[in-house]
Structure formats: structure tokens, C-alpha cells
Amino acid sequence: MYNPSQNKLDVFNHDTSNLPLDMVLDVHCDKSGQIWVGVLGGGLCLYNDKTKAFHQYSVKNLLGNDVIYKILEDDSGKLWVSTNKGISVFDPQKKIFKNYTYHNGIQQSNFNIGAGIKTSTGEMYFGGNEGFNYFNPKSLYQNRKIPSLIITDLKIGNKSVKPIGNSEITEPIATARKIELSYRQNFSLDFAALNYTAPQENQYTYMLEGFDKEWNHVGSVTTAVYTNLDPGKYKFRLKAGSEDGSWHTPERVVEITVNPPFWRTYYAYFSYLLILTITFWMLRRRAIQNVRYEFALEQERREVKHLIEKERTEAERKMELEQLKIKFLTNLSHELKTPLTLVLNPIENLLLKENSVEKLDTLNLINRNAKRLLNLVNQLLDFRKIEDNELKLNATEGDLINVAKEIFDSFKYISERKNIHLDFKSSIRKYYTVFDKDKVERILFNLLSNALKFTNENGSVYFHIESEAGNGIKLIIGDDGVGLAEDKLEKIFDRFYQVNNNANILNQGSGIGLSITQEFVRLHGGNIKVESEEGKGSVFTVYLPLPERKESESADTVFIAEEIANVYECNEEECKESSEIEKPVVLLVDDSEDIRSYLQESLKGKYRIIEASDGKEGWQKALSSHPEIIVSDINMPNMDGIALVKKIKNDNRTKHIPVILLTVLSEEINQLKGLETGANDYLTKPFSFQLLNIKINNLLNLKSTFKDTYCKHINLEVPDKEFVSEDEKYILKISQYVEDHISNPDLSITELSRKMNTSRGTLYNRILSLTGETPVEFIRSIKLKRAAMLLEKSDMKISHIGYEVGFSNPNYFTRAFKAKYNVSPSQFILLKRDVTKKMYTFDEIMHS
């Protein structure tokens, strides 16, 4: 008999220690003496007397339900059990279950506990909530017919596929034996066994050969899904059987082909192989050609070795010649401009002194041709700069109309000789702007020169100027000369291009004038156009996008300086006084003896001249003679002008001496290099002697004004020692400390707070509350007050005063001074100093 005290239950290698054996619903002893137990939730259990353990049969063994209400045994030894899901029969020999549900006529409600009986005739009765079911196991029909197994549907991307057109199948899926898919197509197969008696008993198993490693037992599921299959051939194998294993269908097989993408097809692989083969063949062929070429080249080298040596020698000779040309062009500036200086300056002096009309005409002729020679030299040098991409714009402020009128007037003599009518018209009287005066002069000179050159006698040349609404200016130069053919207009701006269309015109030029003119126009951001008709003349139009400006303060300052210089030159009483004292000493340093002789003759009337032939001798003369001013060339042997200026400005014995540099280098970068060394002024050869004389006179007058007008002793205002309050004592202590360290550019608030034995925050708040200024502003105010005192009472330079009061940058000192006093340091000097030597005051000059 069943002993409820037994707790051990072994269910086919499963842990059954937690089976609810105390919920036994029915116990049955079969004919062979085996004890079967129906457990609530534990299924059908067989007690093994030898092992003292239970063997469990549950839904895992295809039992319909694990709740067993009643166990009955038929005449054949099979066990019939009622469950929550119908009635199941168990064959102890085969150890398989067969389930009967409402599909077989069994009631749907649960059966009752213990409600079951077997009659003497073999009929079995099972009672439930809806009544009872009875049957005779012997008379039950067993369907042993094997149903057909078919595939009912093929879906690709959740869409059914029909054998239409270029479909994946060529016949209905139920009879199809082959399926052809594209790369990366996801598909599913629906299938069914045609068992109409008890279709719920159908059990399916399938496998995709080539993808699945084992059979998939899916029970009654009728769909197989596959995704992301690699290209290749597969076999889909499908089988079906009944729950009790009473029948099994034959295997259904379908071949599935997944086509590869185009880059993995045989054609693609063939193309890859073909490309590799062609590439290898080409590389091989190229290697063979290179070997043949190298062999042929080696043969050629051996055959023409003597010719190569000759060409190498010729190339070296050409290279040396090019180097000599470059060196010649570099030295040409100094070699030609220095003699031109000695030609132009004496002519200017003679023009000022000569009263004879005939001699004036001759001198003007010499002057014009000397300037023409200077223009040719400049064109040659500019051509070299264009070749080396060194051409730069040196823009300054000025009146463009005035410059254009001066250039135009210089051609009156030539026009009168050739009887050519000149016409100048301008829509505006003045056009003040920023431009490169030298390059604009050369542009106009080349165009006017060509216009007069190619215009016959009794012809006309006109020069018209038009304003472009203040945003630019248009220069129009036209003539009624020989003109140009239309096919030559595009070439006239090419270098070395010459139009030989008129044999009567001599000296048609070098062909670089218009090319240089175009480069100068482009440097200004403008453009030049030409319109011409052969036999009727040409018109050149130059547009320069130069915005109009108001005359700047710098121009007013130059005007004031010139007016002051004129006052000194024109005052006879002062000239008498100056003749009674010793003449100022001027040191001339130049390696050209002609330049020194000319300047010595020109300046000896007002100055005592000392000469030096190079920078080294000039330095020695500067130390021994203590000149008032030094005029020096830059390009000299032994020691050049730049090195001389550095030595003069770095020595305490000579750093106060003004220096004017003379050079043939007119580029702005060279001028900056000279001025940065400490030179006071800069003149480019050939220069005007009157301009040099004014610059020397202005520098000497400025130096004399510093010495005679202002007191050399600085009386600092020191606050009284007696103060009414502690706050005033506190401010006095801070002021005294700043005064003691005023030249220190690194004076910091941290040091000041440490001196006052207080924190930075306390110092900041107290100074701000007492003075209305932050500590930094307060220290700057003290320094600027000292600077104003030095500007008014000393002869120190403005930059030196800035360093003296602790400003490390002169530009920063100027901005700070102007921000506090609303005038620059130089304007402050003119306003505050007492000028007594018959000089106008700043206000008088500005209002005159």
C-alpha cells in the first residue's frame, strides 16, 4: 500500500523534493502490483518499491495536465486518468500518453476528485461539473491513417509569395520543390499535416540543413522563420507525427537557394580576377618598359657624354651671368641714383636763383630729362622687383588731384615743341586720399609719355579726372595719335611687347612701361582698360578704388612745422643774432665724395660741416666733434648707416644727437628698419636739397627750443607733512611710496598692500572710497601727473619720460596721457611750454 510518510520522489533526474505529496488525490494499484498516485500539480507518480522512490509522469511527458483526479485501469492494462484538461490514457509498456479533450467529445469543465468507476463490462465513467463521460476503451476508434504533410504558405517580408512573373517560386508552394531567394531576404514557411480527425494532436519537427545543427521540435507550431541567411544552398526538411506516436508522416524536403549579391557573384569574382590580372600585367609591362627605357637612356648617356659636359659648362656660365645681372640691378640703384642726386639738386638750386628766361628754359630741359632718366632707372628696378615678387605699396596721405596736375604740367615743354594741344579737366578741385605717390606719378608719367610719343604734330592729348561718388577716382588719358589695331590691344600690357606699326616714331621704348603701369594699378586694387582704333588714337582709363578722406591732423602738424620754419628763415633780426654766435655743427657721413662736396657747399653758409667717408670714421668724428646733427648714408663700407645709428643711440655720450638717414632704398620696410634703430628722419635719393635743409633746420630748432625754453630742474610737488585726518596721512603714505618707485614698470598692488600692512581687498575699498579711483587708476594718475610736470619743465624726449614714470611701452603712455588730459603729449608740450623766440603759440597757429 501507499505510505504517505514517504517523502522521496525521483522524476527522471529532476529534483522532486518539493512535490506536494500531501496533496494526493487518488491512489491505484494495477494488475501487476504497481502503485500509481495522482498528485495535485504533480501528475501521475509510480512508486518503486525497490528504490523507495517515486517516478513522475507530467506534462513534460505529454500528459494533458498535472492535476490527476481519478485513475482507472482498462482490461489491456492501460491507465485512464481524469485531469483539468480532459482524460488521458497512459501505456505503461510504451510509457506514452494519449490525451482526449473537448475535441473528442469530453466535457470542458474540470472533473471531480475521485469521480470515476469501471463497470464489469469494461466501460469507464468519469464525473465532472457538467455531468459524466463514459466509454468502452475497446470500442474507441484509433485513426491510424497517415495524413499528408504540405507547406501551405511562403512569406517574404511578411508578404505571401505567389508564383507570378519573376517570383521566388515557379509553382504553388504546396508542390514547389525549389525556392530561390535574394541576398538578405527574411522568409517564413507555414505548414500543416492534413489530419482532420484530431489536428490538435499533430506534432511537428523541422530542420534547415546547412543552417540548423539539429532538429527543431516545435510541437503544434506550424511556422518556421529564418532571417539573414548567408548566400548558398539549403534544404528545408519537415516531419510530423501524432502525440502517441501512432503515426509519422514522410519527410517533406524543399531546396532553398539564397543568391549572393552582385559583388559576390561568379561574374564579380571573375571581374576581380580580371582586374588583378590586368593590373599585374600593366605593372609588369611598365617594369619592362622602365628597364628598356633605362637601358636606352644609359646608352644615350654613353653616346653624348661629351655633349652633357659641354651643356653643364654652358649652364654654369648662364647661372653666373644671371647672378651678375641680379647683382648689377641691385647695385644700379646706388650707382645711378647718387649721380642723379648731384644733377637734380644743383638744377633745383639754379632754378630758384636764375632770372633769365632763356637759361630757365635750358635748366628746365635738363631737369625734365634728368627726371626722365630717374624714371627709367626706377622702371628697371621695379621690373626686377616684379620678377622677384617684391613690389609693395608705400601708401601715404595726400591730394591726388594736385599730384596729377603737377605731372601733367611737366609735359607742357614737350607738347609745345611738337605743337600738341594739351587739355586737363577735373570734375573736382581736391581729392584727399591714401595712395602711393611715387607709383601714381609713374602711372601718369608712362601714360602721358606714351600719348605724346605716339601723337603726331598738331595733334591733341587730354587728361580728364572724374570722381566715383567719393569711393574712387577715374583717370582718363586720351590722344588722337596713331592708335592700335584691335588684335594688339590684349598684348600691349605684356612685358617686352612693342607695337612696331609706325616707322616714323623713334625710340618706341623697352616694352616694360605699360606692364609696370598695370602692376602699379593692381597694387592699388584698381584696373586699367584701353580703347583704341588704328589711325584715330587711344584712350586709357585707370580706375583707382581710393576712398576720399578729410585732411588729417598729421598734415596740419607738418604745415605748422613748415610755418614755424618759415618764420625763422624770414626773420632778419634773428638771422643777425644767429650769425653772431657759433654755427651749428653738422656731420656728413657718405662714401661718395661728390655728395659730401655738394652738401658741404650747400650747407656751409648756415652750418659748420664735418665730413666722414664711412660709418667707422663717422662714429669717431661724432665722439670727437660732438655735432649738433648727423646726416648719414646707409650703404657704406666698413660700417653702414644702420650700424652707425645703433652705436650712436646706444651710447650715453651721443644718443641725444638727431640723425637723418639717406638711402636709395625707397621701400617702406627699409624705412622702418632705419627708423626703428633710432633715426629721427629718413630721405630717399635723389632728394630735394630744400627738403633736407628744412628737416635739419626743424630738428635743430626743436633741440634749441628744448634747451632754451624749459627748465632742466624738476621741482616735484611734495604734499605737506601735516594733515588734518588719518585718511590724508594714509593717502600721503601711498603717494610717497608710489613717488619713490615711480620708474618701476612692475609696481603692483600686491607690493603696495604689503607696504601698507593690509589686504588687497581692504586697500582697494579704502582707496576707492577716499579718491573715487581704483588702486590701479590712482597709481596711473600719480605717474601721469609726474609725466605732465616733466613734459612742461624738462627737455627729455616723450618716450624717455614715459619710461621715467614707469610705462614700459611709449604707445601705451601716449594713450593713457591722452585719455586723462584729452591731448597727446606732443600737443601738451605746445600748449604748456613758454615759447619766447618769436614763435607762434599752438593756439595762434591753429587759429591763423
Secondary structure, DSSP 8 states (H G I E B T S, - for coil): ---TT----EETTEE-TT--GGGEEEEEE-TTS-EEEEEBTTEEEEEETTTTEEEEE-GGGT-S-SB--EEEE-TTS-EEEEETTEEEEEETTTTEEEEE-GGGT--SS-EEEEEEEE-TTS-EEEEETTEEEEE-GGG---------EEEEEEEETTEE--S-SS-S-SS-TTT--EEEE-TT--EEEEEEE---S-GGG-EEEEEEETTBSS-EEEET--EEEE-S--SEEEEEEEEEE-TTSS-B---EEEEEEE---GGGSHHHHHHHHHHHHHHHHHHHHHHHHHHHHHHHHHHHHHHTHHHHHHHHHHHHHHHHHHHHHHHHHHHHHHHHHHHHHHHHHHHHHHHHH---HHHHHHHHHHHHHHHHHHHHHHHHHHHHHHHTT------EEEEHHHHHHHHHHTTHHHHHHHT-EEEEEES-S--EEEE-HHHHHHHHHHHHHHHHHTS-TT-EEEEEEEE-TTS-EEEEEEE-SS---GGGTTTTTSTT------TT------S-HHHHHHHHHHHTT-EEEEEEETTTEEEEEEEE--------HHHHHHHHHHHHHHHHHH-HHHHHHHHHS---EEEEE-S-HHHHHHHHHHHTTTSEEEEESSHHHHHHHHHHH--SEEEEESS-SSS-HHHHHHHHHTSTTTTTS-EEEEES---HHHHHHHHHTT-SEEEESS--HHHHHHHHHHHHHHHHHHHHHS-SS-------S--SSHHHHHHHHHHHHHHHTTT-TT--HHHHHHHTTS-HHHHHHHHHHHHSS-HHHHHHHHHHHHHHHHHHH----HHHHHHHTT-S-HHHHHHHHHHHHSS-HHHHHHHHS---SS---HHHHHH-
